[in-house]
Amino acid sequence: MPMDSETGGSRGFGFVTLDDDSVQAAIKGVDGCELDGRELRVNEAQPKGTTFSKSDEDGDGSESD
């Protein structure tokens, strides 16, 4: 879990490593679920400078129609 260097607390996200066959099933199974009153947003990690949106169906950072 990445920690905030200023506050020493959690930055509110974490990383999980899965085998390729499990990734999409895990995302679909957990994305949008609630944990401790917060909605989880689950997606594949992207290289720095790349953003992900729910409308990005293929997870490559580009929006498609």
PDBQT receptor file of N, H, CA, C and O in Angstrom, charges set to zero:
ATOM      1  N   MET A   1       0.838  -1.163   0.000  1.00  0.00    +0.000 N 
ATOM      2  CA  MET A   1       0.000   0.000   0.000  1.00  0.00    +0.000 C 
ATOM      3  C   MET A   1       0.895   1.242   0.000  1.00  0.00    +0.000 C 
ATOM      4  O   MET A   1       1.696   1.430   0.915  1.00  0.00    +0.000 OA
ATOM      5  N   PRO A   2       0.760   2.077  -1.010  1.00  0.00    +0.000 N 
ATOM      6  CA  PRO A   2       1.531   3.319  -1.024  1.00  0.00    +0.000 C 
ATOM      7  C   PRO A   2       1.117   4.233   0.131  1.00  0.00    +0.000 C 
ATOM      8  O   PRO A   2      -0.066   4.381   0.437  1.00  0.00    +0.000 OA
ATOM      9  N   MET A   3       2.109   4.830   0.753  1.00  0.00    +0.000 N 
ATOM     10  H   MET A   3       3.070   4.710   0.504  1.00  0.00    +0.000 HD
ATOM     11  CA  MET A   3       1.857   5.725   1.879  1.00  0.00    +0.000 C 
ATOM     12  C   MET A   3       2.131   7.169   1.472  1.00  0.00    +0.000 C 
ATOM     13  O   MET A   3       3.019   7.441   0.664  1.00  0.00    +0.000 OA
ATOM     14  N   ASP A   4       1.358   8.088   2.042  1.00  0.00    +0.000 N 
ATOM     15  H   ASP A   4       0.637   7.868   2.698  1.00  0.00    +0.000 HD
ATOM     16  CA  ASP A   4       1.530   9.515   1.800  1.00  0.00    +0.000 C 
ATOM     17  C   ASP A   4       2.732   9.991   2.601  1.00  0.00    +0.000 C 
ATOM     18  O   ASP A   4       2.767   9.828   3.821  1.00  0.00    +0.000 OA
ATOM     19  N   SER A   5       3.714  10.574   1.930  1.00  0.00    +0.000 N 
ATOM     20  H   SER A   5       3.685  10.706   0.940  1.00  0.00    +0.000 HD
ATOM     21  CA  SER A   5       4.932  10.990   2.620  1.00  0.00    +0.000 C 
ATOM     22  C   SER A   5       4.687  12.169   3.555  1.00  0.00    +0.000 C 
ATOM     23  O   SER A   5       5.445  12.358   4.506  1.00  0.00    +0.000 OA
ATOM     24  N   GLU A   6       3.659  12.959   3.311  1.00  0.00    +0.000 N 
ATOM     25  H   GLU A   6       3.044  12.806   2.538  1.00  0.00    +0.000 HD
ATOM     26  CA  GLU A   6       3.378  14.111   4.166  1.00  0.00    +0.000 C 
ATOM     27  C   GLU A   6       2.614  13.720   5.427  1.00  0.00    +0.000 C 
ATOM     28  O   GLU A   6       2.916  14.215   6.513  1.00  0.00    +0.000 OA
ATOM     29  N   THR A   7       1.623  12.832   5.291  1.00  0.00    +0.000 N 
ATOM     30  H   THR A   7       1.378  12.430   4.409  1.00  0.00    +0.000 HD
ATOM     31  CA  THR A   7       0.788  12.488   6.433  1.00  0.00    +0.000 C 
ATOM     32  C   THR A   7       1.179  11.172   7.088  1.00  0.00    +0.000 C 
ATOM     33  O   THR A   7       0.833  10.927   8.244  1.00  0.00    +0.000 OA
ATOM     34  N   GLY A   8       1.892  10.328   6.363  1.00  0.00    +0.000 N 
ATOM     35  H   GLY A   8       2.172  10.527   5.424  1.00  0.00    +0.000 HD
ATOM     36  CA  GLY A   8       2.253   9.012   6.879  1.00  0.00    +0.000 C 
ATOM     37  C   GLY A   8       1.116   8.008   6.784  1.00  0.00    +0.000 C 
ATOM     38  O   GLY A   8       1.276   6.849   7.167  1.00  0.00    +0.000 OA
ATOM     39  N   GLY A   9      -0.049   8.450   6.267  1.00  0.00    +0.000 N 
ATOM     40  H   GLY A   9      -0.179   9.391   5.955  1.00  0.00    +0.000 HD
ATOM     41  CA  GLY A   9      -1.200   7.566   6.121  1.00  0.00    +0.000 C 
ATOM     42  C   GLY A   9      -1.274   6.962   4.735  1.00  0.00    +0.000 C 
ATOM     43  O   GLY A   9      -0.484   7.286   3.849  1.00  0.00    +0.000 OA
ATOM     44  N   SER A  10      -2.229   6.087   4.572  1.00  0.00    +0.000 N 
ATOM     45  H   SER A  10      -2.871   5.823   5.292  1.00  0.00    +0.000 HD
ATOM     46  CA  SER A  10      -2.446   5.436   3.279  1.00  0.00    +0.000 C 
ATOM     47  C   SER A  10      -2.873   6.454   2.230  1.00  0.00    +0.000 C 
ATOM     48  O   SER A  10      -3.572   7.420   2.537  1.00  0.00    +0.000 OA
ATOM     49  N   ARG A  11      -2.453   6.233   1.005  1.00  0.00    +0.000 N 
ATOM     50  H   ARG A  11      -1.885   5.449   0.755  1.00  0.00    +0.000 HD
ATOM     51  CA  ARG A  11      -2.873   7.096  -0.095  1.00  0.00    +0.000 C 
ATOM     52  C   ARG A  11      -4.219   6.658  -0.670  1.00  0.00    +0.000 C 
ATOM     53  O   ARG A  11      -4.737   7.300  -1.584  1.00  0.00    +0.000 OA
ATOM     54  N   GLY A  12      -4.787   5.580  -0.147  1.00  0.00    +0.000 N 
ATOM     55  H   GLY A  12      -4.366   5.059   0.596  1.00  0.00    +0.000 HD
ATOM     56  CA  GLY A  12      -6.127   5.159  -0.541  1.00  0.00    +0.000 C 
ATOM     57  C   GLY A  12      -6.187   4.194  -1.702  1.00  0.00    +0.000 C 
ATOM     58  O   GLY A  12      -7.259   3.965  -2.264  1.00  0.00    +0.000 OA
ATOM     59  N   PHE A  13      -5.053   3.623  -2.072  1.00  0.00    +0.000 N 
ATOM     60  H   PHE A  13      -4.183   3.809  -1.616  1.00  0.00    +0.000 HD
ATOM     61  CA  PHE A  13      -5.052   2.618  -3.127  1.00  0.00    +0.000 C 
ATOM     62  C   PHE A  13      -3.954   1.616  -2.865  1.00  0.00    +0.000 C 
ATOM     63  O   PHE A  13      -3.079   1.831  -2.026  1.00  0.00    +0.000 OA
ATOM     64  N   GLY A  14      -4.012   0.518  -3.596  1.00  0.00    +0.000 N 
ATOM     65  H   GLY A  14      -4.723   0.344  -4.277  1.00  0.00    +0.000 HD
ATOM     66  CA  GLY A  14      -2.992  -0.510  -3.462  1.00  0.00    +0.000 C 
ATOM     67  C   GLY A  14      -2.859  -1.276  -4.755  1.00  0.00    +0.000 C 
ATOM     68  O   GLY A  14      -3.614  -1.046  -5.700  1.00  0.00    +0.000 OA
ATOM     69  N   PHE A  15      -1.917  -2.172  -4.803  1.00  0.00    +0.000 N 
ATOM     70  H   PHE A  15      -1.304  -2.358  -4.035  1.00  0.00    +0.000 HD
ATOM     71  CA  PHE A  15      -1.656  -2.965  -5.999  1.00  0.00    +0.000 C 
ATOM     72  C   PHE A  15      -1.733  -4.443  -5.656  1.00  0.00    +0.000 C 
ATOM     73  O   PHE A  15      -1.310  -4.868  -4.581  1.00  0.00    +0.000 OA
ATOM     74  N   VAL A  16      -2.278  -5.222  -6.584  1.00  0.00    +0.000 N 
ATOM     75  H   VAL A  16      -2.622  -4.877  -7.458  1.00  0.00    +0.000 HD
ATOM     76  CA  VAL A  16      -2.375  -6.669  -6.434  1.00  0.00    +0.000 C 
ATOM     77  C   VAL A  16      -1.826  -7.290  -7.714  1.00  0.00    +0.000 C 
ATOM     78  O   VAL A  16      -2.131  -6.822  -8.810  1.00  0.00    +0.000 OA
ATOM     79  N   THR A  17      -1.032  -8.323  -7.585  1.00  0.00    +0.000 N 
ATOM     80  H   THR A  17      -0.784  -8.704  -6.694  1.00  0.00    +0.000 HD
ATOM     81  CA  THR A  17      -0.488  -9.014  -8.749  1.00  0.00    +0.000 C 
ATOM     82  C   THR A  17      -1.272 -10.307  -8.968  1.00  0.00    +0.000 C 
ATOM     83  O   THR A  17      -1.421 -11.115  -8.052  1.00  0.00    +0.000 OA
ATOM     84  N   LEU A  18      -1.769 -10.491 -10.188  1.00  0.00    +0.000 N 
ATOM     85  H   LEU A  18      -1.648  -9.835 -10.932  1.00  0.00    +0.000 HD
ATOM     86  CA  LEU A  18      -2.537 -11.683 -10.549  1.00  0.00    +0.000 C 
ATOM     87  C   LEU A  18      -1.984 -12.273 -11.841  1.00  0.00    +0.000 C 
ATOM     88  O   LEU A  18      -1.334 -11.580 -12.624  1.00  0.00    +0.000 OA
ATOM     89  N   ASP A  19      -2.248 -13.555 -12.054  1.00  0.00    +0.000 N 
ATOM     90  H   ASP A  19      -2.776 -14.118 -11.418  1.00  0.00    +0.000 HD
ATOM     91  CA  ASP A  19      -1.867 -14.138 -13.330  1.00  0.00    +0.000 C 
ATOM     92  C   ASP A  19      -2.818 -13.614 -14.410  1.00  0.00    +0.000 C 
ATOM     93  O   ASP A  19      -3.939 -13.209 -14.105  1.00  0.00    +0.000 OA
ATOM     94  N   ASP A  20      -2.380 -13.621 -15.648  1.00  0.00    +0.000 N 
ATOM     95  H   ASP A  20      -1.469 -13.950 -15.895  1.00  0.00    +0.000 HD
ATOM     96  CA  ASP A  20      -3.145 -13.045 -16.761  1.00  0.00    +0.000 C 
ATOM     97  C   ASP A  20      -4.554 -13.604 -16.888  1.00  0.00    +0.000 C 
ATOM     98  O   ASP A  20      -5.471 -12.880 -17.277  1.00  0.00    +0.000 OA
ATOM     99  N   ASP A  21      -4.741 -14.876 -16.567  1.00  0.00    +0.000 N 
ATOM    100  H   ASP A  21      -3.996 -15.464 -16.251  1.00  0.00    +0.000 HD
ATOM    101  CA  ASP A  21      -6.050 -15.505 -16.711  1.00  0.00    +0.000 C 
ATOM    102  C   ASP A  21      -7.073 -15.009 -15.684  1.00  0.00    +0.000 C 
ATOM    103  O   ASP A  21      -8.276 -15.165 -15.892  1.00  0.00    +0.000 OA
ATOM    104  N   SER A  22      -6.617 -14.425 -14.595  1.00  0.00    +0.000 N 
ATOM    105  H   SER A  22      -5.640 -14.298 -14.426  1.00  0.00    +0.000 HD
ATOM    106  CA  SER A  22      -7.507 -14.011 -13.502  1.00  0.00    +0.000 C 
ATOM    107  C   SER A  22      -7.858 -12.533 -13.510  1.00  0.00    +0.000 C 
ATOM    108  O   SER A  22      -8.793 -12.124 -12.822  1.00  0.00    +0.000 OA
ATOM    109  N   VAL A  23      -7.140 -11.729 -14.262  1.00  0.00    +0.000 N 
ATOM    110  H   VAL A  23      -6.380 -12.061 -14.821  1.00  0.00    +0.000 HD
ATOM    111  CA  VAL A  23      -7.269 -10.274 -14.174  1.00  0.00    +0.000 C 
ATOM    112  C   VAL A  23      -8.685  -9.777 -14.452  1.00  0.00    +0.000 C 
ATOM    113  O   VAL A  23      -9.281  -9.122 -13.598  1.00  0.00    +0.000 OA
ATOM    114  N   GLN A  24      -9.225 -10.071 -15.613  1.00  0.00    +0.000 N 
ATOM    115  H   GLN A  24      -8.741 -10.604 -16.307  1.00  0.00    +0.000 HD
ATOM    116  CA  GLN A  24     -10.542  -9.527 -15.982  1.00  0.00    +0.000 C 
ATOM    117  C   GLN A  24     -11.644 -10.036 -15.053  1.00  0.00    +0.000 C 
ATOM    118  O   GLN A  24     -12.547  -9.275 -14.707  1.00  0.00    +0.000 OA
ATOM    119  N   ALA A  25     -11.591 -11.287 -14.646  1.00  0.00    +0.000 N 
ATOM    120  H   ALA A  25     -10.857 -11.905 -14.926  1.00  0.00    +0.000 HD
ATOM    121  CA  ALA A  25     -12.603 -11.819 -13.731  1.00  0.00    +0.000 C 
ATOM    122  C   ALA A  25     -12.530 -11.106 -12.386  1.00  0.00    +0.000 C 
ATOM    123  O   ALA A  25     -13.568 -10.806 -11.795  1.00  0.00    +0.000 OA
ATOM    124  N   ALA A  26     -11.337 -10.833 -11.896  1.00  0.00    +0.000 N 
ATOM    125  H   ALA A  26     -10.494 -11.077 -12.376  1.00  0.00    +0.000 HD
ATOM    126  CA  ALA A  26     -11.181 -10.133 -10.624  1.00  0.00    +0.000 C 
ATOM    127  C   ALA A  26     -11.700  -8.707 -10.723  1.00  0.00    +0.000 C 
ATOM    128  O   ALA A  26     -12.379  -8.227  -9.815  1.00  0.00    +0.000 OA
ATOM    129  N   ILE A  27     -11.384  -8.031 -11.815  1.00  0.00    +0.000 N 
ATOM    130  H   ILE A  27     -10.832  -8.421 -12.552  1.00  0.00    +0.000 HD
ATOM    131  CA  ILE A  27     -11.865  -6.659 -12.007  1.00  0.00    +0.000 C 
ATOM    132  C   ILE A  27     -13.388  -6.638 -12.020  1.00  0.00    +0.000 C 
ATOM    133  O   ILE A  27     -14.004  -5.839 -11.314  1.00  0.00    +0.000 OA
ATOM    134  N   LYS A  28     -13.992  -7.503 -12.812  1.00  0.00    +0.000 N 
ATOM    135  H   LYS A  28     -13.492  -8.151 -13.385  1.00  0.00    +0.000 HD
ATOM    136  CA  LYS A  28     -15.458  -7.533 -12.908  1.00  0.00    +0.000 C 
ATOM    137  C   LYS A  28     -16.105  -7.936 -11.597  1.00  0.00    +0.000 C 
ATOM    138  O   LYS A  28     -17.205  -7.479 -11.285  1.00  0.00    +0.000 OA
ATOM    139  N   GLY A  29     -15.443  -8.781 -10.825  1.00  0.00    +0.000 N 
ATOM    140  H   GLY A  29     -14.549  -9.151 -11.078  1.00  0.00    +0.000 HD
ATOM    141  CA  GLY A  29     -16.021  -9.262  -9.581  1.00  0.00    +0.000 C 
ATOM    142  C   GLY A  29     -15.945  -8.278  -8.428  1.00  0.00    +0.000 C 
ATOM    143  O   GLY A  29     -16.736  -8.375  -7.490  1.00  0.00    +0.000 OA
ATOM    144  N   VAL A  30     -15.006  -7.325  -8.472  1.00  0.00    +0.000 N 
ATOM    145  H   VAL A  30     -14.363  -7.247  -9.234  1.00  0.00    +0.000 HD
ATOM    146  CA  VAL A  30     -14.795  -6.442  -7.333  1.00  0.00    +0.000 C 
ATOM    147  C   VAL A  30     -15.053  -4.968  -7.653  1.00  0.00    +0.000 C 
ATOM    148  O   VAL A  30     -15.453  -4.216  -6.763  1.00  0.00    +0.000 OA
ATOM    149  N   ASP A  31     -14.838  -4.538  -8.888  1.00  0.00    +0.000 N 
ATOM    150  H   ASP A  31     -14.513  -5.148  -9.611  1.00  0.00    +0.000 HD
ATOM    151  CA  ASP A  31     -15.022  -3.131  -9.258  1.00  0.00    +0.000 C 
ATOM    152  C   ASP A  31     -16.442  -2.687  -8.923  1.00  0.00    +0.000 C 
ATOM    153  O   ASP A  31     -17.409  -3.332  -9.328  1.00  0.00    +0.000 OA
ATOM    154  N   GLY A  32     -16.565  -1.600  -8.195  1.00  0.00    +0.000 N 
ATOM    155  H   GLY A  32     -15.779  -1.076  -7.867  1.00  0.00    +0.000 HD
ATOM    156  CA  GLY A  32     -17.870  -1.067  -7.831  1.00  0.00    +0.000 C 
ATOM    157  C   GLY A  32     -18.409  -1.571  -6.505  1.00  0.00    +0.000 C 
ATOM    158  O   GLY A  32     -19.397  -1.037  -6.000  1.00  0.00    +0.000 OA
ATOM    159  N   CYS A  33     -17.779  -2.594  -5.928  1.00  0.00    +0.000 N 
ATOM    160  H   CYS A  33     -16.977  -3.028  -6.338  1.00  0.00    +0.000 HD
ATOM    161  CA  CYS A  33     -18.219  -3.098  -4.626  1.00  0.00    +0.000 C 
ATOM    162  C   CYS A  33     -17.879  -2.070  -3.541  1.00  0.00    +0.000 C 
ATOM    163  O   CYS A  33     -16.996  -1.232  -3.723  1.00  0.00    +0.000 OA
ATOM    164  N   GLU A  34     -18.581  -2.144  -2.426  1.00  0.00    +0.000 N 
ATOM    165  H   GLU A  34     -19.299  -2.825  -2.278  1.00  0.00    +0.000 HD
ATOM    166  CA  GLU A  34     -18.337  -1.228  -1.323  1.00  0.00    +0.000 C 
ATOM    167  C   GLU A  34     -17.535  -1.912  -0.224  1.00  0.00    +0.000 C 
ATOM    168  O   GLU A  34     -17.778  -3.074   0.100  1.00  0.00    +0.000 OA
ATOM    169  N   LEU A  35     -16.581  -1.188   0.344  1.00  0.00    +0.000 N 
ATOM    170  H   LEU A  35     -16.384  -0.244   0.081  1.00  0.00    +0.000 HD
ATOM    171  CA  LEU A  35     -15.774  -1.675   1.455  1.00  0.00    +0.000 C 
ATOM    172  C   LEU A  35     -15.612  -0.536   2.454  1.00  0.00    +0.000 C 
ATOM    173  O   LEU A  35     -15.113   0.533   2.103  1.00  0.00    +0.000 OA
ATOM    174  N   ASP A  36     -16.026  -0.758   3.677  1.00  0.00    +0.000 N 
ATOM    175  H   ASP A  36     -16.431  -1.626   3.962  1.00  0.00    +0.000 HD
ATOM    176  CA  ASP A  36     -15.940   0.269   4.727  1.00  0.00    +0.000 C 
ATOM    177  C   ASP A  36     -16.539   1.596   4.289  1.00  0.00    +0.000 C 
ATOM    178  O   ASP A  36     -15.992   2.657   4.588  1.00  0.00    +0.000 OA
ATOM    179  N   GLY A  37     -17.668   1.536   3.577  1.00  0.00    +0.000 N 
ATOM    180  H   GLY A  37     -18.112   0.673   3.335  1.00  0.00    +0.000 HD
ATOM    181  CA  GLY A  37     -18.370   2.739   3.157  1.00  0.00    +0.000 C 
ATOM    182  C   GLY A  37     -17.799   3.427   1.934  1.00  0.00    +0.000 C 
ATOM    183  O   GLY A  37     -18.248   4.515   1.573  1.00  0.00    +0.000 OA
ATOM    184  N   ARG A  38     -16.811   2.811   1.286  1.00  0.00    +0.000 N 
ATOM    185  H   ARG A  38     -16.447   1.927   1.580  1.00  0.00    +0.000 HD
ATOM    186  CA  ARG A  38     -16.202   3.411   0.089  1.00  0.00    +0.000 C 
ATOM    187  C   ARG A  38     -16.363   2.470  -1.088  1.00  0.00    +0.000 C 
ATOM    188  O   ARG A  38     -16.220   1.255  -0.949  1.00  0.00    +0.000 OA
ATOM    189  N   GLU A  39     -16.664   3.043  -2.258  1.00  0.00    +0.000 N 
ATOM    190  H   GLU A  39     -16.780   4.029  -2.370  1.00  0.00    +0.000 HD
ATOM    191  CA  GLU A  39     -16.790   2.246  -3.475  1.00  0.00    +0.000 C 
ATOM    192  C   GLU A  39     -15.397   1.934  -4.021  1.00  0.00    +0.000 C 
ATOM    193  O   GLU A  39     -14.570   2.829  -4.202  1.00  0.00    +0.000 OA
ATOM    194  N   LEU A  40     -15.154   0.653  -4.280  1.00  0.00    +0.000 N 
ATOM    195  H   LEU A  40     -15.825  -0.074  -4.134  1.00  0.00    +0.000 HD
ATOM    196  CA  LEU A  40     -13.865   0.240  -4.838  1.00  0.00    +0.000 C 
ATOM    197  C   LEU A  40     -13.837   0.476  -6.337  1.00  0.00    +0.000 C 
ATOM    198  O   LEU A  40     -14.802   0.173  -7.039  1.00  0.00    +0.000 OA
ATOM    199  N   ARG A  41     -12.747   1.008  -6.816  1.00  0.00    +0.000 N 
ATOM    200  H   ARG A  41     -11.964   1.254  -6.246  1.00  0.00    +0.000 HD
ATOM    201  CA  ARG A  41     -12.534   1.152  -8.252  1.00  0.00    +0.000 C 
ATOM    202  C   ARG A  41     -11.334   0.277  -8.580  1.00  0.00    +0.000 C 
ATOM    203  O   ARG A  41     -10.229   0.514  -8.092  1.00  0.00    +0.000 OA
ATOM    204  N   VAL A  42     -11.557  -0.729  -9.404  1.00  0.00    +0.000 N 
ATOM    205  H   VAL A  42     -12.454  -0.922  -9.800  1.00  0.00    +0.000 HD
ATOM    206  CA  VAL A  42     -10.516  -1.712  -9.706  1.00  0.00    +0.000 C 
ATOM    207  C   VAL A  42     -10.229  -1.689 -11.203  1.00  0.00    +0.000 C 
ATOM    208  O   VAL A  42     -11.146  -1.800 -12.017  1.00  0.00    +0.000 OA
ATOM    209  N   ASN A  43      -8.957  -1.545 -11.564  1.00  0.00    +0.000 N 
ATOM    210  H   ASN A  43      -8.212  -1.455 -10.903  1.00  0.00    +0.000 HD
ATOM    211  CA  ASN A  43      -8.554  -1.579 -12.962  1.00  0.00    +0.000 C 
ATOM    212  C   ASN A  43      -7.103  -2.022 -13.055  1.00  0.00    +0.000 C 
ATOM    213  O   ASN A  43      -6.406  -2.130 -12.046  1.00  0.00    +0.000 OA
ATOM    214  N   GLU A  44      -6.663  -2.273 -14.270  1.00  0.00    +0.000 N 
ATOM    215  H   GLU A  44      -7.229  -2.185 -15.089  1.00  0.00    +0.000 HD
ATOM    216  CA  GLU A  44      -5.268  -2.664 -14.462  1.00  0.00    +0.000 C 
ATOM    217  C   GLU A  44      -4.379  -1.440 -14.333  1.00  0.00    +0.000 C 
ATOM    218  O   GLU A  44      -4.738  -0.356 -14.794  1.00  0.00    +0.000 OA
ATOM    219  N   ALA A  45      -3.230  -1.608 -13.713  1.00  0.00    +0.000 N 
ATOM    220  H   ALA A  45      -2.938  -2.489 -13.339  1.00  0.00    +0.000 HD
ATOM    221  CA  ALA A  45      -2.268  -0.514 -13.580  1.00  0.00    +0.000 C 
ATOM    222  C   ALA A  45      -1.822  -0.060 -14.967  1.00  0.00    +0.000 C 
ATOM    223  O   ALA A  45      -1.646  -0.869 -15.878  1.00  0.00    +0.000 OA
ATOM    224  N   GLN A  46      -1.648   1.230 -15.100  1.00  0.00    +0.000 N 
ATOM    225  H   GLN A  46      -1.791   1.887 -14.359  1.00  0.00    +0.000 HD
ATOM    226  CA  GLN A  46      -1.208   1.827 -16.356  1.00  0.00    +0.000 C 
ATOM    227  C   GLN A  46       0.124   2.533 -16.119  1.00  0.00    +0.000 C 
ATOM    228  O   GLN A  46       0.412   2.952 -14.998  1.00  0.00    +0.000 OA
ATOM    229  N   PRO A  47       0.931   2.667 -17.157  1.00  0.00    +0.000 N 
ATOM    230  CA  PRO A  47       2.186   3.414 -16.996  1.00  0.00    +0.000 C 
ATOM    231  C   PRO A  47       1.900   4.834 -16.533  1.00  0.00    +0.000 C 
ATOM    232  O   PRO A  47       0.848   5.388 -16.853  1.00  0.00    +0.000 OA
ATOM    233  N   LYS A  48       2.829   5.432 -15.778  1.00  0.00    +0.000 N 
ATOM    234  H   LYS A  48       3.684   4.982 -15.519  1.00  0.00    +0.000 HD
ATOM    235  CA  LYS A  48       2.656   6.808 -15.315  1.00  0.00    +0.000 C 
ATOM    236  C   LYS A  48       2.336   7.722 -16.485  1.00  0.00    +0.000 C 
ATOM    237  O   LYS A  48       2.897   7.581 -17.572  1.00  0.00    +0.000 OA
ATOM    238  N   GLY A  49       1.425   8.664 -16.251  1.00  0.00    +0.000 N 
ATOM    239  H   GLY A  49       0.969   8.779 -15.368  1.00  0.00    +0.000 HD
ATOM    240  CA  GLY A  49       1.033   9.611 -17.286  1.00  0.00    +0.000 C 
ATOM    241  C   GLY A  49      -0.151   9.138 -18.104  1.00  0.00    +0.000 C 
ATOM    242  O   GLY A  49      -0.669   9.891 -18.930  1.00  0.00    +0.000 OA
ATOM    243  N   THR A  50      -0.593   7.899 -17.890  1.00  0.00    +0.000 N 
ATOM    244  H   THR A  50      -0.172   7.289 -17.220  1.00  0.00    +0.000 HD
ATOM    245  CA  THR A  50      -1.746   7.348 -18.593  1.00  0.00    +0.000 C 
ATOM    246  C   THR A  50      -2.916   7.336 -17.627  1.00  0.00    +0.000 C 
ATOM    247  O   THR A  50      -2.763   6.963 -16.464  1.00  0.00    +0.000 OA
ATOM    248  N   THR A  51      -4.082   7.742 -18.103  1.00  0.00    +0.000 N 
ATOM    249  H   THR A  51      -4.206   8.045 -19.048  1.00  0.00    +0.000 HD
ATOM    250  CA  THR A  51      -5.257   7.719 -17.237  1.00  0.00    +0.000 C 
ATOM    251  C   THR A  51      -6.232   6.664 -17.704  1.00  0.00    +0.000 C 
ATOM    252  O   THR A  51      -6.216   6.261 -18.867  1.00  0.00    +0.000 OA
ATOM    253  N   PHE A  52      -7.078   6.218 -16.800  1.00  0.00    +0.000 N 
ATOM    254  H   PHE A  52      -7.092   6.546 -15.855  1.00  0.00    +0.000 HD
ATOM    255  CA  PHE A  52      -8.079   5.197 -17.098  1.00  0.00    +0.000 C 
ATOM    256  C   PHE A  52      -9.434   5.764 -16.736  1.00  0.00    +0.000 C 
ATOM    257  O   PHE A  52      -9.589   6.405 -15.696  1.00  0.00    +0.000 OA
ATOM    258  N   SER A  53     -10.420   5.526 -17.595  1.00  0.00    +0.000 N 
ATOM    259  H   SER A  53     -10.294   5.005 -18.439  1.00  0.00    +0.000 HD
ATOM    260  CA  SER A  53     -11.786   5.925 -17.259  1.00  0.00    +0.000 C 
ATOM    261  C   SER A  53     -12.693   4.733 -17.473  1.00  0.00    +0.000 C 
ATOM    262  O   SER A  53     -12.353   3.808 -18.210  1.00  0.00    +0.000 OA
ATOM    263  N   LYS A  54     -13.868   4.756 -16.819  1.00  0.00    +0.000 N 
ATOM    264  H   LYS A  54     -14.144   5.508 -16.220  1.00  0.00    +0.000 HD
ATOM    265  CA  LYS A  54     -14.793   3.638 -16.970  1.00  0.00    +0.000 C 
ATOM    266  C   LYS A  54     -15.246   3.483 -18.412  1.00  0.00    +0.000 C 
ATOM    267  O   LYS A  54     -15.663   2.394 -18.806  1.00  0.00    +0.000 OA
ATOM    268  N   SER A  55     -15.177   4.556 -19.222  1.00  0.00    +0.000 N 
ATOM    269  H   SER A  55     -14.838   5.441 -18.903  1.00  0.00    +0.000 HD
ATOM    270  CA  SER A  55     -15.584   4.443 -20.624  1.00  0.00    +0.000 C 
ATOM    271  C   SER A  55     -14.486   3.830 -21.484  1.00  0.00    +0.000 C 
ATOM    272  O   SER A  55     -14.697   3.567 -22.668  1.00  0.00    +0.000 OA
ATOM    273  N   ASP A  56     -13.314   3.603 -20.893  1.00  0.00    +0.000 N 
ATOM    274  H   ASP A  56     -13.142   3.817 -19.931  1.00  0.00    +0.000 HD
ATOM    275  CA  ASP A  56     -12.185   2.996 -21.593  1.00  0.00    +0.000 C 
ATOM    276  C   ASP A  56     -12.338   1.486 -21.538  1.00  0.00    +0.000 C 
ATOM    277  O   ASP A  56     -11.829   0.838 -20.623  1.00  0.00    +0.000 OA
ATOM    278  N   GLU A  57     -13.042   0.925 -22.518  1.00  0.00    +0.000 N 
ATOM    279  H   GLU A  57     -13.455   1.451 -23.261  1.00  0.00    +0.000 HD
ATOM    280  CA  GLU A  57     -13.405  -0.485 -22.491  1.00  0.00    +0.000 C 
ATOM    281  C   GLU A  57     -12.234  -1.433 -22.605  1.00  0.00    +0.000 C 
ATOM    282  O   GLU A  57     -12.279  -2.521 -22.030  1.00  0.00    +0.000 OA
ATOM    283  N   ASP A  58     -11.175  -1.062 -23.332  1.00  0.00    +0.000 N 
ATOM    284  H   ASP A  58     -11.139  -0.179 -23.799  1.00  0.00    +0.000 HD
ATOM    285  CA  ASP A  58     -10.083  -2.008 -23.515  1.00  0.00    +0.000 C 
ATOM    286  C   ASP A  58      -8.913  -1.762 -22.585  1.00  0.00    +0.000 C 
ATOM    287  O   ASP A  58      -7.909  -2.471 -22.658  1.00  0.00    +0.000 OA
ATOM    288  N   GLY A  59      -9.024  -0.748 -21.691  1.00  0.00    +0.000 N 
ATOM    289  H   GLY A  59      -9.840  -0.173 -21.632  1.00  0.00    +0.000 HD
ATOM    290  CA  GLY A  59      -8.000  -0.539 -20.682  1.00  0.00    +0.000 C 
ATOM    291  C   GLY A  59      -6.692   0.011 -21.188  1.00  0.00    +0.000 C 
ATOM    292  O   GLY A  59      -5.679  -0.069 -20.493  1.00  0.00    +0.000 OA
ATOM    293  N   ASP A  60      -6.687   0.581 -22.411  1.00  0.00    +0.000 N 
ATOM    294  H   ASP A  60      -7.510   0.646 -22.976  1.00  0.00    +0.000 HD
ATOM    295  CA  ASP A  60      -5.428   1.096 -22.935  1.00  0.00    +0.000 C 
ATOM    296  C   ASP A  60      -5.246   2.592 -22.702  1.00  0.00    +0.000 C 
ATOM    297  O   ASP A  60      -4.276   3.178 -23.182  1.00  0.00    +0.000 OA
ATOM    298  N   GLY A  61      -6.178   3.221 -21.963  1.00  0.00    +0.000 N 
ATOM    299  H   GLY A  61      -6.966   2.745 -21.573  1.00  0.00    +0.000 HD
ATOM    300  CA  GLY A  61      -6.049   4.633 -21.664  1.00  0.00    +0.000 C 
ATOM    301  C   GLY A  61      -6.717   5.537 -22.678  1.00  0.00    +0.000 C 
ATOM    302  O   GLY A  61      -6.826   6.742 -22.454  1.00  0.00    +0.000 OA
ATOM    303  N   SER A  62      -7.168   4.975 -23.793  1.00  0.00    +0.000 N 
ATOM    304  H   SER A  62      -7.079   3.995 -23.975  1.00  0.00    +0.000 HD
ATOM    305  CA  SER A  62      -7.838   5.791 -24.805  1.00  0.00    +0.000 C 
ATOM    306  C   SER A  62      -9.329   5.548 -24.722  1.00  0.00    +0.000 C 
ATOM    307  O   SER A  62      -9.777   4.427 -24.484  1.00  0.00    +0.000 OA
ATOM    308  N   GLU A  63     -10.093   6.607 -24.922  1.00  0.00    +0.000 N 
ATOM    309  H   GLU A  63      -9.729   7.518 -25.116  1.00  0.00    +0.000 HD
ATOM    310  CA  GLU A  63     -11.538   6.448 -24.865  1.00  0.00    +0.000 C 
ATOM    311  C   GLU A  63     -12.045   6.009 -26.226  1.00  0.00    +0.000 C 
ATOM    312  O   GLU A  63     -11.557   6.460 -27.262  1.00  0.00    +0.000 OA
ATOM    313  N   SER A  64     -13.023   5.131 -26.210  1.00  0.00    +0.000 N 
ATOM    314  H   SER A  64     -13.419   4.764 -25.368  1.00  0.00    +0.000 HD
ATOM    315  CA  SER A  64     -13.604   4.649 -27.466  1.00  0.00    +0.000 C 
ATOM    316  C   SER A  64     -15.098   4.873 -27.433  1.00  0.00    +0.000 C 
ATOM    317  O   SER A  64     -15.685   4.977 -26.356  1.00  0.00    +0.000 OA
ATOM    318  N   ASP A  65     -15.735   4.950 -28.615  1.00  0.00    +0.000 N 
ATOM    319  H   ASP A  65     -15.258   4.865 -29.490  1.00  0.00    +0.000 HD
ATOM    320  CA  ASP A  65     -17.175   5.167 -28.692  1.00  0.00    +0.000 C 
ATOM    321  C   ASP A  65     -17.921   3.871 -28.702  1.00  0.00    +0.000 C 
ATOM    322  O   ASP A  65     -19.150   3.867 -28.763  1.00  0.00    +0.000 OA
TER     323      ASP A  65
